């Protein structure tokens, strides 16, 4: 569970963040400015299941982190959560790891639509524009049965903004404009959001453009192939009346530019200026029917979605990689009594991956269909005890590129509890065993699967997970900690199976005072492949050697009305490999600072100045591929970057 601090009423009223309505999850107060805060408890309270036992290890991104990330990237989204690491330095290549586990092994959804469409391993399978997000939650290690199939080691949930997050109560039309400029890379971003509501109907339109040049690393070297070249769009329409809500959303993200031949490398044996074109397109669609206010035995929810990722790399092999997932869920929540529910239903996923090269007459596809039945109970037997337990049964049909056909099936189970041992101390834990089926491979790797016996040795994956932890709160101080372990048996690497393991611990502390707030998290994880220490190549698509990471953030009001300042640290300790042929990782400390001003006479305007990597640290994020290999120059992070952001609400 994230370390949280409940602000006093006076502290909340002093926290000036004039644009909470712009970023989603608006908290409106009459004749007062909305509030942003580093405290993730505010976001957790918006989750209707936020207090359940299966959310006890969930990590919520705070308003402050999400607001800052709107003109940043996914690394900024998770900047305050050390147990969620993002490597890759640019949106095209950013890969996310939760407790050391690659997000490909978690159930990932955007507005309920399943993502995780396998992409070329040198780019990301989950490129997402933070500018359109209103809530982000990572359910680390243990997921409930209603999280869907393939949630081997947890899940990550992204929710996009709604019209009601943009509009003040009673307004029928409104929006915001966001402009930013960063000196390192000469990157200009502009975003426009429009929203309206009338007679039960809601609509929202969002568009963002980012353009720039290659940035420089901490030593002042140009990192070729890193220019910003992104377009992002979101459209939503909804209708709610008589306790029924219908919502449709569509989003599209495009990134097209010259990149390194292997986009997540800085180059081989030094920074390389030989670039090749990458055209990337991601799309996601969602339709939801639900009954938001239902409290009885009939509370249905229907979701139908489709997501797709396409990576086109014309040189040198005329490569076109496309993957997609159609998903549908039909479920009902039975409200047995206050605090006691059972959610049950059926879900379906049809996944495919296709590699097409017309020049070389190659056209290969892997496909799987999965049908799942599930039930999850969330109960409160006593005032001090909450439990959650559930099971699902999945049946998968798989078709390979060489005509292979196989059927796989299995049960999954989970159990979590949270026990308030005292008024200050809560103990929590969870376990799960999850059927994973046969995962679809990276479509750029299908050439390995063409042999007649390529699939003969492959088996369905299964993950076993466990976590145990505590939360202790006294006054304005909260301390938390947990141990975790994830083991994935029969993990797939093309034609082979192997066993993967990630284990470690998380610690954290938060403290608030009348005019400010501070938060620190520490995470340590180790990964193993077939019982031996893992490194970037052997653990690829399953995990990464991260070691010990620390994140620290602080914000403070000033005596100037409307002005707040803050900053943070991003720290990685030294990491030594057992294999003497590998380069050990050097530690790093990155300092970031910001100031934000909301003019009292213009409460709908916010001006923000940031300095990231204040002291020009030369480093590659610990989650970035390849730093342990002498032949690879990892993709270095930007050096000192000064950014100005202006947001106007209308």
N, C-alpha and C positions, 0 to 999 in steps of 0.2 A: 504494500500500500504506500502511496506517496506520502512523504512527510508533510503535514499540513499544519496550518495555524489559523485559528478562527480569530479574526480581528474584532476588536471592540467597536462599538458603534461610532465612537469619536474617531478612531483610526480610519474606518471605512469612509467617513464623510470627508476626511482630509485627502484621501487618495485621488488625485486629479488625473483622470484618464478620459479625455473628453470624447472618445470615440468608441466606447464599448459596443454601441449599436452598430458600428461599421463592421466589427470583427465577428459578430455572432454572439449569442448568449447574452443579450442586452439585459442590464439591470438598471431600470429607469427609476429615478427618484424625482418627485415633484420639486421643481425649482432648484434642482441640484444637478451637477454634472455626473454622468455615468462613471463607473469606477473600473480600472484595470488593476490587477494585483499579481504579484508573484505567487500568491497562495492558491494552490490547485484545488483546495476544498470547495471553492466557489464553482468550479467546473464540475467537480464530482457531484455536487448537489443538483445539477441540472440533469444528471443521469438518473432515470427513474429506478434503476437497480443499483445505484451507487453504494448503498449501504449493505448490500447482500454479501454473503460469505464468499461467493465466487468472484467478487470484486476486491477482496481483501489484499491481493497482490497487484491490483491494477495500478497503472501509472497514468495520471492525467496531465496533459500539457496545460500550463497555466495561461491565463489571459495575456500576461506580459510577454511570455515567450512566443505565443502565437501572433500577437500584434507585431512584435519585432520581426518575425519571420516573413511577414507579408511581402516585404521587398528583399527577402533573403532566399533561403533554400531549406531543405529538410534538415540540414545540420543545425540551422537556427531554431527549427521547430523543437528539437529535442535537446537544446543546449543546456538545460538545467537538470537533465536526467542522465546521470553517469552510466546507468545500466542500459541505455539505448545509445548506440554508437552509429555514426554516419560517416562513411569514408567515400572519397571519390572526387571531392573539390568542386564539381560542377553538376547541375541537375541530371544530365544525361547519364552520368556514371555513378551517382550516389547510391550506395548499398547500405541497408539498414540492418543492424544486428541488435537483438534483444537478449540480454544475458549471454552474450557470445554466440547466439544462434542466428543464422541468416534468416531474414524475414520470408524467404521462399518456403520455409518450413512452418510458417504461422498462417492462420486463417486471416487474410487481409481483405477488408471490404471498404468501399466508398459508397456512402448512402445505402448500405446493405448489399451492394453488388460485389460479388467475388472478383478479386484481382489476381495478382501473382501469375500473370501469363508469362511463361518462360521466354526470356529474350537472350540474345547474343551475350555470352558471359562477360564481355568487356564493357557492357553497359548495364543500366539498372532495369529491373523488371517492374519497378514501382515508382517511376518519376511522377511526382504530384506537385502542383502549384500550391504553395501554402497560402497564397492570397485569397483562395476561395474557401478556406476551411474555417469552421466555427468550433469544432471540437475534435480532439485527438486523444485516443485512449489505447494503451498497450496492456493487454492481459498477459502478463509474463508467466511462462512455464505451464500453467494449468488453465485450460479453457473449459467452459461448460459445454454440454452436449448440443445446445441450441446455437453454438457458434458456427456450426456447419462442418462439412468434411474437410480433411487435410489440415486441421488446426493441430499439428503434431506437437508443437511446443508453445502453444499460446495463440494469441490473435492480436491484430492491430486494427482499430476501428477509426476510420476517418468520416466525418460528417461535414457537409458543405453548408454554407449560409443559406438561410431562408429569408423571405421578404420581411417577416416579422422581426428578424434580427437587425434589419436596416432601418425600419420605420419606427417612429415614435407612435405610442398609442393614439389612435384616432386619425393619424395621417393616412391619406390615400395614395400619396406619391412621395418619393424621396430617393436619396442615393448619396454617393460620395465619389470624390476624385482623389486619387493618390499619385503623387509624383516623387521620384527619388533619383538621385545622382550619386555615383560612387567614383572617386578619383582613380582608384587602382583598377584599370580596365576601362575607364571612361564609359561606364555603364549607365544608361538612362532607362528608367522604367516608368511606365504610365499605366494606370488602371482606372477603369470607370465601372461603377456599379449603379444600376437603376432598379427600383423596386416599386411595386404598387399593390394595393388591395382594395377590394370593393365587393360588398355583398357576398362574402364567403369565398371569393376568388382571390388568389395571391399570384404574383408573378415576379420574376427576378431575372435580370440580364447582367452578365459580368464579362469584361474583356480586359486582357492585360498584354502588354508588349514590353519586351526587354531587348536591348541591343547595345553592343559595346565592342571592345577590343580585347585581345589577350591580356591577362593580368600579369603582374610581376610577383615573384616569390619573396621571401624574407631577405634574400641576398641580392635582390634587385634584378634577378634574371627573368627574362620573358619566358612564360610557360606557354609554348605554342599549342594552339588548338583549344583554348579555354574561353574564347569570346562568348558573351551572352548573345543568344539568337533564339528567343523563345516567344511563342504566342500561346495564349491560354484563354479558353472561353467556357462559360457556364450559363445554361438556361434552365429555369425552373418554373413550373406552373402547378398550382394546387387548388383544391376546392374542399371546403369543410363546412358541413351543415348537419344538424340532427345527430351529432355524435359520430359521424362518419367522415373520414379524411382520405382523399385521393391525391397523390402527388407524383409528378413525372419530372425527372431531371436528366439533362444531357450535358456532357462536358467533353472537351477536346483540348489536347496539348500537343504542340508541334515544336520541334527543335531541329533546325537544319543549318549545318555549318561544316567547315573543314575542321577535322579533329585528327588526333594521333591515329595511326592505323589501328592500334589497340587503344581505344579511347580512354581507358582507365589507367594507362601508363603515362609517365612523363617522357618515356622514351627508353631505348636500350643504350646502356653505357653513356648516359648523358641526355640532356634535353634535345629533342629532335624537332627540326622544322619541316620535315617531309610529312605532309598532311594529306588526308583523304576525306571525301565527303561522307557524312552521315545524315540521312533523313529519318527522323523519328516521329512517329505519330502514336498517341495514346488516346483512346476513346472509352467512355463509360456511360451507360444508360441505366436508369432505374425507374421502376414503377412500383409504388407502394399503396396498398389499401390497409387502413387500420382504424380502430375505434379508440381514440386517445383517452376518453374519459370513462371507458367501461370498467366496472368493478365487480361484476358477477361472474357466473360460470361461462359466459360467452364473451370473449375478448379476442376476436380473430385478427390475424395479420397475414397479408399476402404480399409477397415481394417477387418481382420478375426483373431480371437484369441481364445485361450483356456488357462485357468489357473486351477490349482488343488492344494489342500492341504490335506495331510494325516497325522493324528496323531495316532500312534499305541502305546498302553499302555497295555502290556500283563498282568500285575498284577494290581489289583486282579481280574478283570472281563473279561480278554481276549478281551479288547476293541479295535476296529479298526474304527476310524472315518475318513471318506473321503468326501470331498466336492469339487465341481468344477463349472466353468462357461464357457460356450461357448458363444462368442459374435461376432457380425458382424455389421458393419456400412457401409452404402453407402450414400455418401453426395457429394454435389457440392457447390462451393463458387462462387457466382455471383459478379464480381468486377464491380460495377456500375460506379464508378469513383474513383479517388485517395482518399483514406481514407473512402470510402463508400462501404460496402459489405453486402451481405446476404448469409448466409450458411443454406442450407436446405437438408433434407435427411430422411432416415429411418434406424432404428437400431433394433437389436434383441438380446435378452439374454435368454439363457436356463441355469438355475441354479439347482443344486441338492445338497442334503446332505444325506449321508448314514451312518448308524451305523450298524456294523457287529460284532457279538460275536459268532463264531462257537461253542465254548464250551457250551454256554447257549442258543443256537438255536435262536438267535435274529438277525433279518435282517430288518431294518426299513429305509424308504426313504421319504424325502420331496422333491418336485420338483416344479419349476415354469417356465413358458415361458412368456416373455414380448416382445411385439412389440410396437415400438414407432415411431411416426412421429414428426419431429421437424423443426423449422426455427428460426434463430437468425440473427437480423440485427445489424450491427455495423456502425454507421454513425457519421459524423462530420458536423453538420449544420452550425457552424461558426468556426472561428479560435480559439475561446476560449471554445467552448462547444463540448464535445463528448458524445454520448448516445449509449446505447446498450439495446435492448429489444428483447424478443423472447417468444415462446410458444412451448409446446409439448403435444401430446396426447398419453397416454400409455394404452394398453390393456393387462391384465395379466390373465393367467390361472394357478391355483394352485392346487396341489395334495398333500394330507396329508398322514401320516403314517397309518391312520386307514381307508383309502379309501375315505376320504373326497375330494370333488372336488368343487372348487369355481372359479368364474370369477369376476375380479375387473377391473375397468377402471376409468380414470380421466384425467383432464387437469392440466397442470402446466404452470405458467407464471413468467417472471422475467423482471426487468427493472433496469438499472444502468446509472449513469451520472457522468461526471467529468467536472467541470466548473472552468476555470482559472479566478478567480475574479480579480486578479492583476498579474503582472509578477512574484510575489513572492508567492502568496497564491492560492492554488487550493482547492476547495470544492468538495466532492464526496459523493456518497451514492448509495444504492441499496435496492430493495425489491424483494421477491419471494414467491410464494406459490407452493409447490411441492407435487405431488402425489407420494406416496411411496409404494403402493400395500401392500401385506402381505409378510413380510420378512420371510426367512427360518430361523429356530431356530438352535441353537447349537445342533449338532447331538448326543452329549453325553447326551442330555436332552430329547430325543425322547420318553423315557419311560413314560414321563408325558402326552404324546399325544395319548395314546393307547385307551382311553375311547371313547365310541360311540359318546359322545357329546363334545369331547375335542375342536373342532374347531367352535362350534356353536356360541360362543360369540365374535369371532375375527372379526375385521373390518380392512379395508385398512388404512394405515397410511397416514398422511398429515403433512407437515412441513411448517410453516410460518416464514419467516426470514426478518430482516431489519438491515441495518447498515448505519451510517452517520459519516463522518469524514473530516479531512483536512490534507494538507501538506503545510508547509511554509518553504521556502528556502531563505536565505540571505547569499551570499558569500559561505563560506565553512560550514555553519551550516544549518541543516535541522531539523525541529520539525514536528511531526505528531501525530495524535490522532484520535480515533474513538469510537463510541458506537455501541454495537451489541446486538441482541436478536434472539434466535432460540426457537420456540415452535413446538414440535412434538406431534400431537394428535393421539391417538390410537397406541402408541408404544406397541410392543408386548413383553410379558414375558410369554413364553410357552402358557398357555391356557387363559391368561388374557390380557386386554388392560389397559394402563395407559397414562397419559399426562406428557410429559417431557419438561422442560424449562431450557435454559442456557442464562444468560444475564451478561453483564459486559462492560468493556472498555479496550482499549489498548493505550499506550503512548510510545513515543520513541524520541530519538535524536541521530544525528550523527554529527561528526565534523572531518574534515580532515586538515592536515597541510602538509608541504612539504615533510616530511620524515615519516609520520605516519597517523594513522586513528583510530578513536574510535567510538563505537556504543553501545547504551543502549536501551533496550526495557523493558516495564513494562506491565503486563497483569493482570487484575482482572476479575474473573468469579465466579458466583454462580449458582448452579443447584437446580432445584425443581422437585419433583415428586408429581403429583396431588396437587400442590399448597403448599406443605410442603418442607422444606429444605431436600435436598438429601444427602445420604451417599453412601459409596462404594457399598453396597449390593443392595439397592433399585434402584440405578442409573446404575447398571451393564449393560454393552453393549451399554449404551446411553451417559453416561457422568461420571464425577468424581468431588468431592468437592476439588477444587484447591485453591481458594482464590487468594492471591496476589503473583505473581512471577516476578522476575527481572533477566534479563540477561545483562551482560556487557562484552564487548570485546575490546581489544586494540592491535595494532601492531605498532612496531617502528623499523626503520632502525638504524643501528649503524655505527660507524666510521670505522668498520672493513668491508672491501669490501666483499659482499656476505652474511653477517650475519644479520639476523633479529631476534627480540625477541618480545614476546607478552604474553598475558594472558587473563584471564577472571574471572568473578564471576557468580555463579549460586546461586540465593537467593530466599528463600521462607519465607514469613512473617507468624507469628502465625495465626492459624485458629481455631476459637471457634465454636463448634456445639451447636445448640439450645437444643438438647436432653442431659440431664445430665448423661444418661447412657453411652454415648460415650466419648472416650478420645479425648481431643482437640489435634490438631497438633501443635507441637513446630516448630518454625522457624529454618532455618539453612542458613549458608553462606559457600559456597564451593569455594575455590580458586584454579585456574589452571594456569600453566605457561608453556611456551615453548620457545625454541630457534631453529633456522633453519639456516643451513650454506650450501651455494652453492660455492664450491671452484672455484675461477676465472679460474684456470688452468684446471678444470674438470667440465665444465658447464652442463654436462649430469648427474651429481651425486648430490643428495641432501641428507644431513644428518640432522636428526631432533631429538631433545631430548624434552621430555614432562614430567611434573610432574602434575598429576591430584590429586585433593583432597590434596593439599599441607599440610594442617594442620590436617589431619586425622579426619575430621568431621564424627561423627557417625550419620547416617541419612538414611532414606528411601526416595527416590524421592517422591514429593508430589503426583505424578500421579500413584504411586504404590498402589496396593489394600491392604486394611485391617488395616491401622495404627490406626483407631479409635476404633478398637475392642480389648478388653482386653484379649480375648482368642487367638488372632493371633499375631505372631511375623512377621511383614512385612519383605519383602526381602530387606535387607540392601544393600546400594551401597558399592563398594569397598573403602577401606581406601586408604592411600597414595600409589600411583602407579607411578613408574618411568618407562618410555618407551623410547626405542631407535628405530628409524626408518631409514632405508637406502633405497633409490630409485635410480636405475640406468636405464638410457634410452639408447637404442641402435638403 
